[in-house]
Amino acid sequence: MLDTVGRPKLRDVVADRLKSYIVDEDLKPGDRLPTESDLARRFGVSRLSLREATKSLEFLGILESRPGRGLSVGQVDMDRVTEYLGFHPALQDLPSRVLIDTRVVLESGVLPHVARRMAADPSLFEALDATNRRLACCRGLAEGVELDRRFHHQLVAASGLTPFLAFGDLLAVFFRRFGEHLDVDAAVRGHRIIIDALRSGDVAEADREVREHVEFYLTLLETPE
């Protein structure tokens, strides 16, 4: 006897079909979708199952639902995505070495883009510098960890590569795991080297400092976690 498809799985299947429909129809943010009844009929599911699928996509900003307007394509809410990923149980269980290596790949990878955009927009440097100066004056470890996380989040965001922000909140997991080891003075010095190098266009120097900055935490893995 075949196993029946449970509602959570059906919801995910319908959500995937909705995403495929948006891509296949080349819909853009603001474009309207067919009515719930039409979509339910198209996918061969109940309106309740369809509604469960649309709610999960609304959460991420892929769809928008407004009274009197129905469903339309939304703008993906990257802040919401990163918040979700940052607390996902699968990320909490990642080995520390994987977290460290992922940060190195992520942050070193965005540096050429940050340098190019910073040359055209000095406010990117100013924002990073302001966060770093706040870190230098922080009161207590908890505030320091949050400001350190914010600096690195801003660094990734300054690349303009918006999808990277979804992975950038691996930073949230990283800082929850390693935050207690933060050396504020060393972090401020490292940040200064990174942003000064980026402002001058010296991506190689910024890359060396990012790697040294992050790979310091490898020394903590010499003792059992």
DRENKEZA-887323 format. One record per residue (C-alpha): residue in three letters; x, y, z. Coordinates in Angstrom, 3 decimals, padded with zeros to 6 digits, always signed. Example, Ala and Ser with C-alpha at 12.3 -4.5 7.8 and 13.67 -1.06 7.14 Angstrom:
BEGIN
<rec><r>ALA</r><x>+012.300</x><y>-004.500</y><z>+007.800</z></rec>
<rec><r>SER</r><x>+013.670</x><y>-001.060</y><z>+007.140</z></rec>
END
This chain:
BEGIN
<rec><r>MET</r><x>+000.000</x><y>+000.000</y><z>+000.000</z></rec>
<rec><r>LEU</r><x>+001.310</x><y>+003.429</y><z>-000.936</z></rec>
<rec><r>ASP</r><x>+002.026</x><y>+005.849</y><z>+001.876</z></rec>
<rec><r>THR</r><x>-000.194</x><y>+008.912</y><z>+001.823</z></rec>
<rec><r>VAL</r><x>+001.435</x><y>+012.295</y><z>+001.392</z></rec>
<rec><r>GLY</r><x>+001.376</x><y>+014.151</y><z>+004.690</z></rec>
<rec><r>ARG</r><x>+000.214</x><y>+017.745</y><z>+004.781</z></rec>
<rec><r>PRO</r><x>+003.638</x><y>+019.255</y><z>+005.545</z></rec>
<rec><r>LYS</r><x>+005.131</x><y>+017.457</y><z>+002.550</z></rec>
<rec><r>LEU</r><x>+002.217</x><y>+018.448</y><z>+000.321</z></rec>
<rec><r>ARG</r><x>+002.660</x><y>+022.059</y><z>+001.400</z></rec>
<rec><r>ASP</r><x>+006.307</x><y>+021.944</y><z>+000.367</z></rec>
<rec><r>VAL</r><x>+005.456</x><y>+020.357</y><z>-002.986</z></rec>
<rec><r>VAL</r><x>+002.906</x><y>+023.066</y><z>-003.707</z></rec>
<rec><r>ALA</r><x>+005.362</x><y>+025.772</y><z>-002.643</z></rec>
<rec><r>ASP</r><x>+007.927</x><y>+024.367</y><z>-005.097</z></rec>
<rec><r>ARG</r><x>+005.300</x><y>+024.381</y><z>-007.867</z></rec>
<rec><r>LEU</r><x>+004.431</x><y>+027.972</y><z>-007.091</z></rec>
<rec><r>LYS</r><x>+008.084</x><y>+028.980</y><z>-007.335</z></rec>
<rec><r>SER</r><x>+008.409</x><y>+027.084</y><z>-010.621</z></rec>
<rec><r>TYR</r><x>+005.284</x><y>+028.828</y><z>-011.917</z></rec>
<rec><r>ILE</r><x>+006.778</x><y>+032.247</y><z>-011.113</z></rec>
<rec><r>VAL</r><x>+009.992</x><y>+031.358</y><z>-012.955</z></rec>
<rec><r>ASP</r><x>+008.282</x><y>+029.685</y><z>-015.928</z></rec>
<rec><r>GLU</r><x>+005.938</x><y>+032.655</y><z>-016.416</z></rec>
<rec><r>ASP</r><x>+008.843</x><y>+035.097</y><z>-015.976</z></rec>
<rec><r>LEU</r><x>+006.903</x><y>+037.007</y><z>-013.324</z></rec>
<rec><r>LYS</r><x>+008.481</x><y>+040.039</y><z>-011.696</z></rec>
<rec><r>PRO</r><x>+007.896</x><y>+041.700</y><z>-008.297</z></rec>
<rec><r>GLY</r><x>+004.433</x><y>+043.205</y><z>-008.286</z></rec>
<rec><r>ASP</r><x>+003.025</x><y>+040.856</y><z>-010.971</z></rec>
<rec><r>ARG</r><x>-000.215</x><y>+039.207</y><z>-009.946</z></rec>
<rec><r>LEU</r><x>-000.803</x><y>+035.472</y><z>-009.779</z></rec>
<rec><r>PRO</r><x>-004.040</x><y>+033.657</y><z>-010.632</z></rec>
<rec><r>THR</r><x>-006.667</x><y>+033.388</y><z>-007.910</z></rec>
<rec><r>GLU</r><x>-006.378</x><y>+030.811</y><z>-005.136</z></rec>
<rec><r>SER</r><x>-009.146</x><y>+028.781</y><z>-006.793</z></rec>
<rec><r>ASP</r><x>-007.361</x><y>+028.785</y><z>-010.141</z></rec>
<rec><r>LEU</r><x>-004.022</x><y>+027.830</y><z>-008.600</z></rec>
<rec><r>ALA</r><x>-005.566</x><y>+025.072</y><z>-006.487</z></rec>
<rec><r>ARG</r><x>-007.236</x><y>+023.671</y><z>-009.576</z></rec>
<rec><r>ARG</r><x>-004.020</x><y>+023.937</y><z>-011.596</z></rec>
<rec><r>PHE</r><x>-002.028</x><y>+022.027</y><z>-008.966</z></rec>
<rec><r>GLY</r><x>-004.819</x><y>+019.561</y><z>-008.090</z></rec>
<rec><r>VAL</r><x>-004.890</x><y>+020.457</y><z>-004.391</z></rec>
<rec><r>SER</r><x>-007.349</x><y>+021.974</y><z>-001.971</z></rec>
<rec><r>ARG</r><x>-007.414</x><y>+025.715</y><z>-001.310</z></rec>
<rec><r>LEU</r><x>-006.327</x><y>+024.958</y><z>+002.252</z></rec>
<rec><r>SER</r><x>-003.180</x><y>+023.183</y><z>+001.029</z></rec>
<rec><r>LEU</r><x>-002.509</x><y>+026.019</y><z>-001.378</z></rec>
<rec><r>ARG</r><x>-002.929</x><y>+028.587</y><z>+001.383</z></rec>
<rec><r>GLU</r><x>-000.451</x><y>+026.747</y><z>+003.611</z></rec>
<rec><r>ALA</r><x>+002.095</x><y>+026.853</y><z>+000.772</z></rec>
<rec><r>THR</r><x>+001.545</x><y>+030.536</y><z>+000.063</z></rec>
<rec><r>LYS</r><x>+001.947</x><y>+031.424</y><z>+003.739</z></rec>
<rec><r>SER</r><x>+005.419</x><y>+029.859</y><z>+003.804</z></rec>
<rec><r>LEU</r><x>+006.397</x><y>+031.856</y><z>+000.704</z></rec>
<rec><r>GLU</r><x>+004.919</x><y>+035.055</y><z>+002.123</z></rec>
<rec><r>PHE</r><x>+007.147</x><y>+034.624</y><z>+005.180</z></rec>
<rec><r>LEU</r><x>+010.224</x><y>+034.931</y><z>+002.952</z></rec>
<rec><r>GLY</r><x>+008.739</x><y>+037.727</y><z>+000.858</z></rec>
<rec><r>ILE</r><x>+008.479</x><y>+035.618</y><z>-002.308</z></rec>
<rec><r>LEU</r><x>+004.726</x><y>+036.218</y><z>-002.393</z></rec>
<rec><r>GLU</r><x>+002.557</x><y>+039.036</y><z>-001.110</z></rec>
<rec><r>SER</r><x>-001.134</x><y>+038.793</y><z>-000.269</z></rec>
<rec><r>ARG</r><x>-003.300</x><y>+041.886</y><z>+000.011</z></rec>
<rec><r>PRO</r><x>-007.063</x><y>+042.148</y><z>+000.582</z></rec>
<rec><r>GLY</r><x>-008.839</x><y>+042.826</y><z>-002.679</z></rec>
<rec><r>ARG</r><x>-005.704</x><y>+042.220</y><z>-004.719</z></rec>
<rec><r>GLY</r><x>-004.938</x><y>+038.562</y><z>-004.135</z></rec>
<rec><r>LEU</r><x>-001.488</x><y>+037.100</y><z>-004.584</z></rec>
<rec><r>SER</r><x>+001.379</x><y>+038.884</y><z>-006.263</z></rec>
<rec><r>VAL</r><x>+005.116</x><y>+038.336</y><z>-006.551</z></rec>
<rec><r>GLY</r><x>+006.974</x><y>+040.033</y><z>-003.711</z></rec>
<rec><r>GLN</r><x>+010.515</x><y>+041.112</y><z>-002.985</z></rec>
<rec><r>VAL</r><x>+012.534</x><y>+038.515</y><z>-001.092</z></rec>
<rec><r>ASP</r><x>+013.110</x><y>+039.791</y><z>+002.431</z></rec>
<rec><r>MET</r><x>+016.806</x><y>+039.003</y><z>+002.896</z></rec>
<rec><r>ASP</r><x>+016.729</x><y>+040.122</y><z>+006.531</z></rec>
<rec><r>ARG</r><x>+014.000</x><y>+037.580</y><z>+007.194</z></rec>
<rec><r>VAL</r><x>+015.906</x><y>+034.878</y><z>+005.332</z></rec>
<rec><r>THR</r><x>+019.105</x><y>+035.510</y><z>+007.245</z></rec>
<rec><r>GLU</r><x>+017.293</x><y>+035.617</y><z>+010.561</z></rec>
<rec><r>TYR</r><x>+015.736</x><y>+032.245</y><z>+009.781</z></rec>
<rec><r>LEU</r><x>+018.984</x><y>+030.657</y><z>+008.630</z></rec>
<rec><r>GLY</r><x>+020.913</x><y>+032.044</y><z>+011.562</z></rec>
<rec><r>PHE</r><x>+018.743</x><y>+030.080</y><z>+013.974</z></rec>
<rec><r>HIS</r><x>+018.195</x><y>+026.948</y><z>+011.892</z></rec>
<rec><r>PRO</r><x>+019.081</x><y>+023.831</y><z>+013.945</z></rec>
<rec><r>ALA</r><x>+021.152</x><y>+022.383</y><z>+011.092</z></rec>
<rec><r>LEU</r><x>+023.473</x><y>+025.384</y><z>+011.247</z></rec>
<rec><r>GLN</r><x>+023.777</x><y>+025.167</y><z>+015.006</z></rec>
<rec><r>ASP</r><x>+025.254</x><y>+021.675</y><z>+014.604</z></rec>
<rec><r>LEU</r><x>+027.895</x><y>+022.565</y><z>+012.013</z></rec>
<rec><r>PRO</r><x>+031.434</x><y>+021.644</y><z>+013.079</z></rec>
<rec><r>SER</r><x>+033.466</x><y>+024.635</y><z>+014.212</z></rec>
<rec><r>ARG</r><x>+036.054</x><y>+024.082</y><z>+011.461</z></rec>
<rec><r>VAL</r><x>+033.284</x><y>+024.288</y><z>+008.855</z></rec>
<rec><r>LEU</r><x>+032.039</x><y>+027.571</y><z>+010.330</z></rec>
<rec><r>ILE</r><x>+035.545</x><y>+029.057</y><z>+010.293</z></rec>
<rec><r>ASP</r><x>+036.304</x><y>+027.926</y><z>+006.739</z></rec>
<rec><r>THR</r><x>+032.915</x><y>+029.172</y><z>+005.533</z></rec>
<rec><r>ARG</r><x>+033.564</x><y>+032.621</y><z>+007.008</z></rec>
<rec><r>VAL</r><x>+036.955</x><y>+032.784</y><z>+005.306</z></rec>
<rec><r>VAL</r><x>+035.505</x><y>+031.832</y><z>+001.908</z></rec>
<rec><r>LEU</r><x>+032.540</x><y>+034.172</y><z>+002.295</z></rec>
<rec><r>GLU</r><x>+034.352</x><y>+037.252</y><z>+003.529</z></rec>
<rec><r>SER</r><x>+037.460</x><y>+036.955</y><z>+001.384</z></rec>
<rec><r>GLY</r><x>+035.248</x><y>+036.316</y><z>-001.643</z></rec>
<rec><r>VAL</r><x>+033.329</x><y>+039.588</y><z>-001.335</z></rec>
<rec><r>LEU</r><x>+036.381</x><y>+041.828</y><z>-000.882</z></rec>
<rec><r>PRO</r><x>+036.980</x><y>+042.718</y><z>-004.571</z></rec>
<rec><r>HIS</r><x>+033.333</x><y>+043.740</y><z>-004.874</z></rec>
<rec><r>VAL</r><x>+033.478</x><y>+045.788</y><z>-001.669</z></rec>
<rec><r>ALA</r><x>+036.624</x><y>+047.602</y><z>-002.841</z></rec>
<rec><r>ARG</r><x>+035.057</x><y>+048.442</y><z>-006.202</z></rec>
<rec><r>ARG</r><x>+031.840</x><y>+049.728</y><z>-004.670</z></rec>
<rec><r>MET</r><x>+033.660</x><y>+051.591</y><z>-001.919</z></rec>
<rec><r>ALA</r><x>+035.670</x><y>+053.516</y><z>-004.536</z></rec>
<rec><r>ALA</r><x>+032.390</x><y>+054.772</y><z>-005.995</z></rec>
<rec><r>ASP</r><x>+030.554</x><y>+055.218</y><z>-002.698</z></rec>
<rec><r>PRO</r><x>+032.604</x><y>+056.504</y><z>+000.270</z></rec>
<rec><r>SER</r><x>+029.612</x><y>+056.072</y><z>+002.571</z></rec>
<rec><r>LEU</r><x>+030.352</x><y>+052.326</y><z>+002.642</z></rec>
<rec><r>PHE</r><x>+033.685</x><y>+053.034</y><z>+004.298</z></rec>
<rec><r>GLU</r><x>+032.081</x><y>+055.541</y><z>+006.647</z></rec>
<rec><r>ALA</r><x>+029.433</x><y>+053.049</y><z>+007.799</z></rec>
<rec><r>LEU</r><x>+032.008</x><y>+050.330</y><z>+008.485</z></rec>
<rec><r>ASP</r><x>+034.285</x><y>+052.816</y><z>+010.226</z></rec>
<rec><r>ALA</r><x>+031.432</x><y>+054.061</y><z>+012.426</z></rec>
<rec><r>THR</r><x>+030.595</x><y>+050.524</y><z>+013.546</z></rec>
<rec><r>ASN</r><x>+034.242</x><y>+049.822</y><z>+014.280</z></rec>
<rec><r>ARG</r><x>+034.544</x><y>+052.999</y><z>+016.356</z></rec>
<rec><r>ARG</r><x>+031.474</x><y>+051.964</y><z>+018.324</z></rec>
<rec><r>LEU</r><x>+033.099</x><y>+048.576</y><z>+018.903</z></rec>
<rec><r>ALA</r><x>+036.199</x><y>+050.316</y><z>+020.274</z></rec>
<rec><r>CYS</r><x>+034.003</x><y>+052.039</y><z>+022.874</z></rec>
<rec><r>CYS</r><x>+031.738</x><y>+049.101</y><z>+023.689</z></rec>
<rec><r>ARG</r><x>+030.715</x><y>+048.364</y><z>+027.244</z></rec>
<rec><r>GLY</r><x>+030.908</x><y>+044.693</y><z>+027.969</z></rec>
<rec><r>LEU</r><x>+031.392</x><y>+041.516</y><z>+025.985</z></rec>
<rec><r>ALA</r><x>+027.787</x><y>+041.116</y><z>+024.827</z></rec>
<rec><r>GLU</r><x>+027.761</x><y>+044.533</y><z>+023.168</z></rec>
<rec><r>GLY</r><x>+031.183</x><y>+043.873</y><z>+021.693</z></rec>
<rec><r>VAL</r><x>+030.109</x><y>+040.583</y><z>+020.133</z></rec>
<rec><r>GLU</r><x>+027.018</x><y>+042.194</y><z>+018.609</z></rec>
<rec><r>LEU</r><x>+029.025</x><y>+045.078</y><z>+017.144</z></rec>
<rec><r>ASP</r><x>+031.670</x><y>+042.693</y><z>+015.809</z></rec>
<rec><r>ARG</r><x>+028.932</x><y>+040.633</y><z>+014.137</z></rec>
<rec><r>ARG</r><x>+027.365</x><y>+043.819</y><z>+012.748</z></rec>
<rec><r>PHE</r><x>+030.682</x><y>+044.945</y><z>+011.255</z></rec>
<rec><r>HIS</r><x>+031.159</x><y>+041.688</y><z>+009.377</z></rec>
<rec><r>HIS</r><x>+027.527</x><y>+041.650</y><z>+008.275</z></rec>
<rec><r>GLN</r><x>+028.012</x><y>+045.175</y><z>+006.885</z></rec>
<rec><r>LEU</r><x>+031.209</x><y>+044.050</y><z>+005.169</z></rec>
<rec><r>VAL</r><x>+029.336</x><y>+041.328</y><z>+003.277</z></rec>
<rec><r>ALA</r><x>+026.421</x><y>+043.671</y><z>+002.542</z></rec>
<rec><r>ALA</r><x>+028.822</x><y>+046.306</y><z>+001.150</z></rec>
<rec><r>SER</r><x>+029.629</x><y>+043.910</y><z>-001.699</z></rec>
<rec><r>GLY</r><x>+026.159</x><y>+044.485</y><z>-003.133</z></rec>
<rec><r>LEU</r><x>+025.836</x><y>+040.712</y><z>-003.564</z></rec>
<rec><r>THR</r><x>+022.492</x><y>+040.541</y><z>-001.784</z></rec>
<rec><r>PRO</r><x>+022.045</x><y>+036.736</y><z>-001.959</z></rec>
<rec><r>PHE</r><x>+025.261</x><y>+036.344</y><z>+000.038</z></rec>
<rec><r>LEU</r><x>+023.508</x><y>+037.871</y><z>+003.019</z></rec>
<rec><r>ALA</r><x>+021.493</x><y>+034.684</y><z>+003.414</z></rec>
<rec><r>PHE</r><x>+024.735</x><y>+032.822</y><z>+004.035</z></rec>
<rec><r>GLY</r><x>+026.259</x><y>+035.769</y><z>+005.812</z></rec>
<rec><r>ASP</r><x>+024.178</x><y>+035.063</y><z>+008.855</z></rec>
<rec><r>LEU</r><x>+026.208</x><y>+032.004</y><z>+009.421</z></rec>
<rec><r>LEU</r><x>+027.923</x><y>+034.851</y><z>+011.253</z></rec>
<rec><r>ALA</r><x>+025.153</x><y>+034.747</y><z>+013.834</z></rec>
<rec><r>VAL</r><x>+025.931</x><y>+031.080</y><z>+014.492</z></rec>
<rec><r>PHE</r><x>+029.659</x><y>+031.782</y><z>+014.508</z></rec>
<rec><r>PHE</r><x>+029.464</x><y>+034.561</y><z>+017.062</z></rec>
<rec><r>ARG</r><x>+027.145</x><y>+032.626</y><z>+019.333</z></rec>
<rec><r>ARG</r><x>+029.720</x><y>+029.841</y><z>+019.389</z></rec>
<rec><r>PHE</r><x>+032.942</x><y>+031.859</y><z>+019.575</z></rec>
<rec><r>GLY</r><x>+031.795</x><y>+035.207</y><z>+020.967</z></rec>
<rec><r>GLU</r><x>+033.161</x><y>+034.593</y><z>+024.435</z></rec>
<rec><r>HIS</r><x>+036.685</x><y>+034.572</y><z>+022.962</z></rec>
<rec><r>LEU</r><x>+036.386</x><y>+038.011</y><z>+021.353</z></rec>
<rec><r>ASP</r><x>+039.415</x><y>+040.265</y><z>+021.882</z></rec>
<rec><r>VAL</r><x>+037.888</x><y>+043.682</y><z>+021.256</z></rec>
<rec><r>ASP</r><x>+041.177</x><y>+045.542</y><z>+020.800</z></rec>
<rec><r>ALA</r><x>+042.475</x><y>+042.972</y><z>+018.315</z></rec>
<rec><r>ALA</r><x>+039.160</x><y>+043.004</y><z>+016.446</z></rec>
<rec><r>VAL</r><x>+039.191</x><y>+046.803</y><z>+016.146</z></rec>
<rec><r>ARG</r><x>+042.782</x><y>+046.761</y><z>+014.843</z></rec>
<rec><r>GLY</r><x>+041.947</x><y>+044.057</y><z>+012.330</z></rec>
<rec><r>HIS</r><x>+038.841</x><y>+045.850</y><z>+011.117</z></rec>
<rec><r>ARG</r><x>+040.840</x><y>+049.043</y><z>+010.657</z></rec>
<rec><r>ILE</r><x>+043.404</x><y>+047.268</y><z>+008.483</z></rec>
<rec><r>ILE</r><x>+040.637</x><y>+045.677</y><z>+006.388</z></rec>
<rec><r>ILE</r><x>+038.654</x><y>+048.819</y><z>+005.677</z></rec>
<rec><r>ASP</r><x>+041.717</x><y>+051.024</y><z>+005.126</z></rec>
<rec><r>ALA</r><x>+043.054</x><y>+048.480</y><z>+002.628</z></rec>
<rec><r>LEU</r><x>+039.707</x><y>+048.308</y><z>+000.856</z></rec>
<rec><r>ARG</r><x>+039.456</x><y>+052.096</y><z>+000.654</z></rec>
<rec><r>SER</r><x>+042.897</x><y>+052.239</y><z>-000.959</z></rec>
<rec><r>GLY</r><x>+042.024</x><y>+049.388</y><z>-003.329</z></rec>
<rec><r>ASP</r><x>+044.528</x><y>+046.947</y><z>-001.798</z></rec>
<rec><r>VAL</r><x>+042.353</x><y>+043.836</y><z>-001.907</z></rec>
<rec><r>ALA</r><x>+045.327</x><y>+041.529</y><z>-001.273</z></rec>
<rec><r>GLU</r><x>+046.093</x><y>+043.238</y><z>+002.046</z></rec>
<rec><r>ALA</r><x>+042.433</x><y>+043.137</y><z>+003.056</z></rec>
<rec><r>ASP</r><x>+042.317</x><y>+039.441</y><z>+002.146</z></rec>
<rec><r>ARG</r><x>+045.393</x><y>+038.646</y><z>+004.249</z></rec>
<rec><r>GLU</r><x>+043.898</x><y>+040.413</y><z>+007.251</z></rec>
<rec><r>VAL</r><x>+040.473</x><y>+038.770</y><z>+006.877</z></rec>
<rec><r>ARG</r><x>+042.104</x><y>+035.348</y><z>+006.824</z></rec>
<rec><r>GLU</r><x>+044.276</x><y>+036.103</y><z>+009.833</z></rec>
<rec><r>HIS</r><x>+041.337</x><y>+037.711</y><z>+011.591</z></rec>
<rec><r>VAL</r><x>+039.069</x><y>+034.668</y><z>+011.193</z></rec>
<rec><r>GLU</r><x>+041.588</x><y>+031.842</y><z>+011.270</z></rec>
<rec><r>PHE</r><x>+042.702</x><y>+032.944</y><z>+014.742</z></rec>
<rec><r>TYR</r><x>+039.769</x><y>+030.878</y><z>+015.960</z></rec>
<rec><r>LEU</r><x>+041.399</x><y>+027.718</y><z>+014.617</z></rec>
<rec><r>THR</r><x>+043.770</x><y>+027.931</y><z>+017.590</z></rec>
<rec><r>LEU</r><x>+040.761</x><y>+027.372</y><z>+019.835</z></rec>
<rec><r>LEU</r><x>+040.134</x><y>+024.007</y><z>+018.210</z></rec>
<rec><r>GLU</r><x>+043.395</x><y>+022.592</y><z>+019.526</z></rec>
<rec><r>THR</r><x>+041.544</x><y>+021.778</y><z>+022.737</z></rec>
<rec><r>PRO</r><x>+038.323</x><y>+019.733</y><z>+022.794</z></rec>
<rec><r>GLU</r><x>+035.133</x><y>+021.809</y><z>+022.458</z></rec>
END
